[in-house]
Amino acid sequence: MIKIPTKLITLSALIAAQCALSIVWAATPGRVVVANRTSGTLSIIDENTDTLIRNVSVAGKFARPPEPMYVNYSAKYNRLLVNDRANKQIIALDADTYHIINAVPAGKGAFHMWTDGVGKQTWSVNDVDKTFTVINPGTLQVLKTIPIPADLKEKGGKPHDILLDKAGKWAITTIVGVGAATDPDYVVQYSTKTFKEIARKEVGKDPHVGVLNDGKLLFVPTQNASKVYVMDPNKKLALLKTLDIPGAHGAAWTPNGHFFYTSNLPKAAAADGNKDMLWAINTQTQEIAGSTAFPSLEGLQPAHNLTINADGSKLYLTHSGHEPGSVEGDVTVYTISDSSPIPVFTGKAIGVGLNPFGIGYIPPHK
């Protein structure tokens, strides 16, 4: 922080100091935000230094200690949206002060959530109620509560992952646990205008979803099937390609859409024995670009969720779960680029809250 000397200074020096101060504020770095499920906190990380800025409690006058699962950033309102499984609600915070603005009732079993890029809708999964809660991230009003498809519910299915395209035209969710272990799970697409199902596709067990910023390609990592499905979300989820990636779980993509990333949560092995942790896919060729081994750090938990910064130069990964007696979890940091897309571990494991789960990103702004 810049301090102005208490002694008399010249007008020109004062102007210079004020200009310097404005430059500091204009250079506010991007921040990585981690939802710590067991700690009931958010961890805020400075992307320039890859250091922890602070841990923020999301506890309020709630019935139970909060259980934050996932966190989204709404640029239109400069807000963080956090779904709280313990209290059946979505918590909205100011993204700069981290003060709680309000909490919106949701269903039982909050899990994944997603906010569109235009500030119209936030969808949160309720895997106990087997519904989706849709809210307006600005007014914080509930727009709709949507049950999962009745036929999939009858087969034991429940909602898990969710995303919306940046334009906010449609939502895509995964329905897991459908039928027997040998039966497929499903990806289901909804209109955000009518809230009706518009497409569905069978996939392998335990699917997650990620869509490129231009909305042209959908990637579906399936952990138990060890495959990533590539689909066209604008053509009824038409299947374009299937890639073999062990334990594929979680989704992140570069801002320019050139590469897609997924993790190997259970440390499953490929046919050739490869048990690497992070995998990169070239979205233009729809081929595997390469993979990164698990860092040899003592006590590091399984690889889980990912996010990428605004210029596509860094990837951040949560390691979820914790050992007995632990007081913090870890986020590991990797460098990436179009010329070197395979993640390279920077050697940094940032200590955050206990059981870091969802992870999001706030771009630099004034």
C-alpha positions in Angstrom: 0.0 0.0 0.0 1.3 3.4 -0.9 1.8 5.8 2.1 1.9 9.6 1.6 4.6 11.2 3.8 3.1 13.3 6.7 5.5 16.1 6.1 4.6 18.9 3.7 5.0 17.8 0.1 4.9 19.8 -3.1 1.8 19.8 -5.3 3.6 18.0 -8.1 4.7 15.2 -5.7 1.1 14.9 -4.5 -0.2 14.5 -8.0 2.5 11.9 -8.7 1.5 10.0 -5.6 -2.2 10.1 -6.6 -1.4 8.8 -10.1 0.7 6.0 -8.6 -2.2 5.1 -6.3 -4.6 5.0 -9.3 -2.2 2.7 -11.1 -2.2 0.3 -8.2 -6.0 0.1 -8.2 -6.1 -0.3 -12.0 -3.8 -3.2 -11.7 -6.0 -5.3 -9.4 -4.9 -8.9 -10.1 -7.2 -11.7 -11.0 -8.2 -13.9 -8.1 -8.8 -17.6 -7.8 -11.7 -18.5 -5.4 -11.9 -21.9 -3.7 -14.9 -23.3 -1.9 -13.7 -25.2 1.1 -16.5 -27.7 1.8 -15.4 -28.8 5.3 -14.1 -25.4 6.6 -17.2 -23.4 5.5 -14.9 -20.8 3.9 -13.8 -19.4 0.6 -10.0 -19.1 0.0 -9.0 -16.1 -2.1 -5.7 -16.5 -4.1 -3.7 -13.7 -5.9 -3.0 -15.0 -9.4 0.1 -12.8 -9.8 1.9 -14.2 -6.8 0.0 -17.4 -6.3 -0.3 -16.7 -2.6 -3.3 -16.8 -0.3 -4.9 -13.4 0.2 -7.3 -14.5 2.9 -9.9 -17.1 3.9 -13.4 -15.7 4.0 -16.1 -17.3 6.2 -19.5 -17.7 4.5 -21.2 -18.3 7.9 -24.2 -16.1 8.6 -27.3 -16.4 10.7 -28.0 -19.8 9.3 -29.4 -23.0 10.9 -26.2 -25.0 10.4 -22.5 -24.3 9.8 -22.2 -23.7 6.0 -21.0 -26.3 3.6 -19.9 -24.4 0.4 -19.7 -26.8 -2.5 -19.1 -24.6 -5.7 -18.5 -21.0 -6.4 -19.3 -18.9 -9.5 -18.5 -15.3 -10.4 -21.1 -13.1 -12.1 -19.2 -10.2 -13.8 -22.4 -8.3 -14.5 -23.0 -7.8 -10.8 -19.5 -8.4 -9.5 -20.8 -11.1 -7.2 -19.8 -14.5 -6.0 -22.5 -17.2 -5.9 -21.9 -20.1 -3.5 -24.2 -23.1 -3.0 -24.4 -24.2 0.6 -25.4 -27.9 0.9 -25.9 -27.8 4.7 -28.4 -25.0 4.7 -30.2 -25.6 1.4 -29.4 -22.2 -0.1 -27.3 -20.1 -2.5 -25.3 -17.4 -0.9 -24.4 -14.2 -2.8 -21.4 -12.2 -1.8 -19.8 -8.9 -3.0 -16.8 -10.0 -5.0 -14.6 -7.3 -3.7 -15.6 -7.0 0.0 -16.7 -10.6 0.4 -19.6 -9.4 2.5 -22.8 -11.6 2.3 -25.5 -9.8 0.3 -28.3 -12.3 0.8 -29.1 -16.0 0.7 -31.7 -17.7 -1.5 -33.5 -20.9 -0.5 -32.7 -23.9 -2.7 -33.4 -27.6 -2.6 -31.8 -30.4 -0.6 -28.4 -31.7 -1.7 -26.6 -28.8 -3.3 -23.8 -30.0 -5.5 -22.6 -28.4 -8.8 -23.7 -25.0 -9.9 -23.1 -22.6 -12.9 -23.8 -19.0 -13.9 -24.2 -17.8 -17.5 -22.0 -15.1 -19.0 -24.7 -12.5 -19.3 -26.0 -12.4 -15.8 -29.5 -13.8 -16.4 -29.4 -17.2 -14.7 -27.6 -19.3 -12.1 -28.5 -23.0 -11.9 -27.8 -25.1 -8.8 -28.1 -28.9 -8.6 -30.1 -30.4 -5.7 -29.1 -34.1 -5.8 -31.3 -35.2 -2.8 -34.5 -33.4 -4.1 -33.5 -34.4 -7.7 -34.2 -30.9 -8.9 -32.4 -27.8 -10.2 -32.9 -24.4 -8.6 -32.7 -21.5 -11.1 -32.2 -18.0 -9.8 -31.5 -14.5 -11.2 -28.0 -13.7 -9.9 -28.9 -10.0 -9.9 -32.3 -9.9 -8.1 -31.6 -13.1 -6.3 -35.1 -14.3 -7.0 -35.9 -18.0 -7.7 -37.0 -18.2 -11.3 -37.8 -21.9 -11.5 -37.4 -25.3 -9.7 -37.0 -28.0 -12.3 -37.4 -31.7 -11.6 -35.1 -34.1 -13.5 -36.7 -36.1 -16.3 -39.3 -38.5 -14.7 -38.1 -41.6 -16.6 -34.5 -41.1 -15.4 -35.6 -40.4 -11.8 -37.6 -43.7 -11.9 -34.4 -45.5 -12.7 -32.6 -44.1 -9.7 -31.0 -41.2 -11.5 -30.0 -37.9 -9.8 -28.5 -34.7 -11.1 -24.9 -34.0 -10.6 -23.0 -31.5 -12.9 -24.4 -28.4 -14.6 -23.2 -25.7 -17.0 -24.7 -22.9 -19.1 -23.3 -21.5 -22.3 -21.9 -18.0 -22.0 -24.8 -16.6 -24.0 -27.2 -18.1 -21.6 -29.3 -19.9 -24.3 -29.2 -23.4 -22.8 -28.2 -25.4 -19.7 -26.6 -28.9 -19.8 -26.7 -31.2 -16.9 -25.6 -34.7 -16.1 -27.8 -37.4 -14.6 -25.8 -40.0 -12.7 -26.6 -43.4 -11.0 -29.1 -44.4 -13.7 -30.0 -48.1 -13.5 -27.3 -50.7 -12.9 -23.5 -50.3 -13.0 -23.5 -51.4 -16.6 -26.2 -49.0 -17.7 -25.4 -45.6 -19.2 -25.7 -42.3 -17.4 -27.0 -39.2 -19.3 -26.3 -35.7 -20.4 -29.5 -33.7 -20.7 -29.8 -30.2 -22.4 -32.5 -27.7 -21.4 -33.7 -24.4 -22.9 -33.1 -21.5 -20.5 -36.2 -19.8 -22.0 -38.8 -22.6 -21.6 -36.9 -24.7 -19.0 -37.9 -27.7 -21.1 -35.6 -30.6 -22.1 -34.4 -30.2 -25.7 -31.9 -33.1 -26.0 -30.3 -35.9 -24.2 -27.5 -38.4 -24.8 -26.3 -41.6 -23.2 -22.7 -41.5 -21.9 -20.5 -43.5 -19.5 -20.9 -43.5 -15.8 -20.2 -40.5 -13.6 -20.1 -37.7 -16.3 -19.2 -34.1 -15.9 -19.5 -31.3 -18.5 -17.5 -28.4 -20.0 -18.3 -26.2 -23.0 -16.0 -23.9 -24.9 -16.7 -20.2 -24.6 -17.9 -20.0 -28.2 -20.5 -22.7 -27.4 -19.5 -24.9 -30.3 -18.0 -27.9 -28.5 -19.2 -29.8 -25.4 -16.7 -32.1 -23.6 -18.1 -34.8 -21.2 -15.4 -36.5 -19.0 -16.8 -39.8 -17.5 -14.8 -40.9 -14.5 -16.0 -44.5 -14.3 -15.9 -45.1 -18.0 -12.5 -43.4 -18.4 -13.7 -41.6 -21.5 -14.2 -38.0 -22.7 -17.0 -37.6 -25.2 -16.9 -34.7 -27.6 -20.3 -33.4 -28.7 -22.0 -30.6 -30.6 -24.3 -28.8 -28.2 -26.0 -27.0 -31.1 -27.0 -30.2 -32.9 -28.9 -32.2 -30.3 -25.7 -33.3 -28.5 -24.4 -35.0 -31.7 -21.4 -37.2 -30.8 -18.3 -36.2 -32.6 -15.6 -38.2 -31.0 -14.7 -40.3 -27.9 -11.3 -40.2 -26.3 -9.8 -42.7 -23.8 -8.7 -40.8 -20.7 -8.4 -42.7 -17.3 -10.6 -41.5 -14.5 -11.7 -38.4 -16.4 -13.3 -35.9 -14.0 -13.8 -32.2 -13.9 -13.5 -29.7 -16.8 -11.6 -26.5 -17.7 -10.8 -24.8 -21.0 -8.6 -22.0 -22.2 -10.3 -18.6 -22.9 -9.4 -18.9 -26.6 -10.9 -22.4 -26.7 -7.8 -24.1 -28.1 -7.4 -26.6 -25.3 -9.6 -28.5 -22.8 -8.4 -30.0 -19.6 -9.6 -32.7 -17.3 -8.2 -34.5 -14.2 -7.8 -38.1 -13.2 -9.6 -38.1 -9.8 -9.3 -41.8 -8.9 -5.7 -42.2 -10.3 -7.1 -44.7 -12.7 -4.7 -46.3 -15.2 -4.9 -46.1 -19.0 -4.4 -49.2 -21.0 -0.7 -48.5 -21.2 -0.5 -48.0 -17.5 -0.4 -44.2 -17.6 -1.9 -42.9 -14.3 -1.1 -39.2 -14.9 -3.2 -36.5 -13.1 -4.0 -33.8 -15.7 -4.8 -34.3 -19.3 -4.9 -31.8 -22.2 -7.0 -32.1 -25.3 -6.4 -30.1 -28.5 -9.9 -28.9 -29.3 -9.1 -28.2 -33.0 -7.9 -31.8 -33.7 -9.9 -33.3 -30.9 -6.9 -35.4 -29.9 -5.0 -35.8 -26.7 -2.2 -33.4 -26.5 -0.5 -35.0 -23.4 -0.7 -35.5 -19.7 1.0 -34.4 -16.4 2.1 -36.7 -13.6 0.9 -36.3 -10.0 3.3 -34.0 -8.0 5.4 -35.9 -5.5 4.2 -33.9 -2.5 3.5 -35.7 0.8 -0.1 -35.8 1.9 -1.5 -34.3 -1.4 -5.1 -35.4 -1.9 -6.8 -36.6 -5.1 -7.0 -34.2 -8.1 -10.5 -32.7 -8.4 -11.7 -29.4 -9.9 -9.9 -27.0 -12.2 -10.0 -23.4 -13.3 -7.8 -21.3 -15.8 -6.9 -17.7 -15.6 -8.0 -14.9 -18.0 -5.0 -15.1 -20.4 -4.8 -18.9 -20.4 -1.3 -19.0 -18.8 -2.1 -20.8 -15.5 -4.2 -23.7 -14.4 -5.3 -24.1 -10.7 -6.4 -27.5 -9.3 -8.1 -28.4 -6.1 -7.1 -31.5 -4.2 -10.2 -32.6 -2.3 -10.5 -34.7 0.8 -8.3 -34.5 3.9 -6.3 -36.7 6.3 -7.4 -36.9 10.0 -6.1 -33.9 11.9 -5.6 -31.8 8.8 -6.2 -28.1 9.1 -5.9 -27.1 5.5 -6.1 -28.4 2.0 -4.1 -27.6 -1.2 -4.5 -26.0 -4.6 -1.6 -26.7 -7.0 -0.6 -24.4 -9.8 0.6 -25.1 -13.3 1.7 -23.1 -16.3 0.1 -23.7 -19.7 0.2 -22.0 -23.1 -0.9 -22.7 -26.7 2.7 -23.6 -27.5 3.2 -25.7 -24.4 -0.3 -26.9 -23.5 0.7 -29.8 -21.3 0.5 -28.4 -17.7 3.9 -27.9 -15.9 3.8 -27.9 -12.2 5.2 -24.6 -10.8 6.2 -26.3 -7.5 3.5 -24.3 -5.7 0.9 -25.9 -3.5 -1.1 -23.2 -1.9 -2.6 -24.0 1.5 -6.3 -23.2 1.6 -9.3 -24.3 3.7 -10.1 -27.9 4.6 -11.4 -30.1 1.8 -11.2 -27.6 -1.1 -13.9 -28.5 -3.6 -15.2 -26.1 -6.2 -12.9 -23.5 -7.7 -13.6 -20.3 -9.7 -11.9 -17.2 -11.1 -12.4 -13.5 -10.9 -10.7 -11.6 -13.8 -8.6 -8.5 -13.1 -10.7 -5.3 -12.9 -10.6 -1.8 -11.5 
